[in-house]
Amino acid sequence: MESVIRVVARDDFHLELWFRSGEHRIFDARPYLDRGVFQRLKNVALFKQAYVAMDTVCWPGDLDIAPETLYDLSVLVKRTENHACC
């Protein structure tokens, strides 16, 4: 399983993600904003409160996205072979 170690939530509803593997990836959260509880994340102020817990991205109100989903549906920006881990 890929573990998220850092997240930056952008104004355009994309997440910049750094994984324990050393990969920096971009995840487009827009397709999720019309689904169930994730509709609350249309509020950009809430979306930008993303944080890392339990190896994935979470938001206040018990919202999270599985790390496998974040990894599998994101686009690689950069891979760092000699990365510092947590």
C-alpha positions in Angstrom: 0.0 0.0 0.0 1.2 3.5 -0.8 1.4 5.9 2.1 0.8 9.6 1.8 3.3 11.6 3.8 2.4 15.1 2.7 -0.5 16.9 1.0 -1.1 20.4 -0.3 -4.6 21.2 -1.4 -4.8 23.7 -4.2 -7.5 26.2 -5.1 -8.3 24.3 -8.2 -9.4 21.2 -6.3 -6.3 19.2 -7.0 -4.2 17.6 -4.3 -0.4 17.6 -4.5 0.7 14.4 -2.8 4.0 13.0 -1.7 4.2 9.3 -1.0 6.6 7.3 1.1 7.9 5.8 -2.1 9.4 9.2 -3.0 6.8 10.0 -5.6 5.2 13.4 -6.0 1.9 13.1 -7.7 -1.2 15.2 -8.5 -4.7 14.0 -7.8 -7.8 15.7 -9.4 -10.5 15.7 -6.8 -13.1 17.4 -9.0 -14.9 14.2 -10.1 -15.6 13.4 -6.4 -17.2 16.7 -5.5 -20.6 15.6 -6.8 -20.6 12.3 -4.8 -22.3 11.9 -1.5 -20.4 13.3 1.5 -17.7 14.7 -0.7 -20.1 17.4 -1.9 -19.0 19.3 1.3 -15.6 19.7 -0.3 -16.9 22.0 -2.9 -16.3 24.6 -0.2 -12.7 25.5 -1.1 -12.0 26.6 2.4 -12.8 23.1 3.7 -11.0 21.4 0.8 -7.9 23.3 1.7 -8.0 21.9 5.2 -6.7 18.6 3.9 -4.2 16.9 6.2 -2.4 13.5 6.4 -3.5 10.9 8.9 -3.4 7.1 8.9 -1.3 7.2 5.7 -3.9 9.1 3.6 -5.6 12.4 3.1 -8.3 13.5 5.5 -10.6 16.5 6.1 -12.5 17.7 9.1 -15.9 15.8 9.4 -14.5 12.3 9.0 -13.8 12.6 5.3 -11.0 10.7 3.7 -10.0 9.1 0.4 -8.3 5.7 0.4 -4.5 6.0 -0.3 -4.8 3.4 -3.1 -7.3 5.6 -4.9 -5.1 8.6 -4.5 -2.2 6.8 -5.9 -3.9 4.9 -8.7 -5.8 7.9 -10.0 -3.1 10.5 -9.7 -0.5 11.6 -12.2 3.3 11.4 -11.5 5.0 14.7 -11.2 8.4 13.6 -10.0 10.1 10.6 -8.4 12.9 11.1 -6.0 15.2 8.1 -5.4 16.9 9.6 -2.4 14.0 10.8 -0.4 13.7 11.6 3.2 11.0 9.7 4.9 8.8 11.0 7.7 
